[in-house]
Amino acid sequence: MIGQTFGSLKVLSKSSVGKSGNQRYRCKCDCGALEIARGNELRSGRRDRCLDCRLNANANTNDLHRGTR
């Protein structure tokens, strides 16, 4: 996993193992933010960018649909 890229996240190193046994990884987003993500979420595509980028994408989507209801 180390060195692989999933969406905007590049895996830098192993972090820790969660309570459920899932390996966590330290990742760097294209925007420069560091993020800890579970390996199963990266592989499934559920996690592909940092929280800031996810929030910005949601804000932009809300702006596009504002007043259409």
C-alpha positions as a printed Julia matrix, in Angstrom:
69×3 Matrix{Float64}:
   0.0    0.0    0.0
   2.84   2.4    0.77
   3.49   4.57  -2.29
   0.11   3.82  -3.86
  -2.36   6.59  -4.7
  -6.1    6.34  -4.09
  -7.92   9.28  -5.64
  -6.14  12.33  -4.22
  -4.52  10.46  -1.32
  -0.99   9.04  -1.53
  -0.08   6.5    1.15
   3.08   7.56   2.98
   3.41   4.98   5.78
   1.62   2.62   8.12
   0.08   4.33  11.11
  -1.66   2.06  13.61
  -4.11  -0.8   13.8
  -7.64   0.15  14.86
  -9.75  -1.67  17.45
 -11.44  -3.67  14.69
  -8.08  -4.84  13.35
  -8.01  -2.59  10.29
  -4.58  -1.22   9.39
  -4.49   2.56   9.22
  -2.22   4.52   6.92
  -0.79   8.02   6.95
  -1.68   9.68   3.66
  -1.02  13.01   1.97
  -3.72  14.66  -0.12
  -2.98  16.53  -3.33
  -3.88  19.75  -1.45
  -1.05  19.04   1.03
  -3.16  17.96   4.02
  -2.13  14.88   6.01
  -4.82  12.32   6.75
  -5.05   8.96   8.56
  -7.21   6.48   6.63
  -8.15   2.83   7.05
  -6.78   0.51   4.39
 -10.17  -1.06   3.64
 -11.69   2.39   2.97
  -8.84   3.3    0.6
  -9.09   0.02  -1.32
 -12.89   0.2   -1.63
 -12.81   3.8   -2.9
 -14.82   5.06   0.06
 -11.91   7.32   1.07
 -10.25   9.18  -1.81
  -9.49  12.67  -0.47
  -8.99  14.56   2.79
 -11.74  16.02   4.93
 -11.11  19.58   3.7
 -11.45  18.53   0.06
 -14.62  16.53   0.83
 -16.16  19.53   2.62
 -15.22  21.89  -0.23
 -16.74  19.51  -2.79
 -19.98  19.32  -0.78
 -20.11  23.1   -0.42
 -19.7   23.52  -4.19
 -22.43  20.95  -4.86
 -24.79  22.75  -2.49
 -24.09  26.04  -4.27
 -24.93  24.46  -7.63
 -28.27  23.17  -6.4
 -29.3   26.14  -4.3
 -32.75  27.37  -5.28
 -33.63  24.42  -7.49
 -36.2   22.91  -5.12
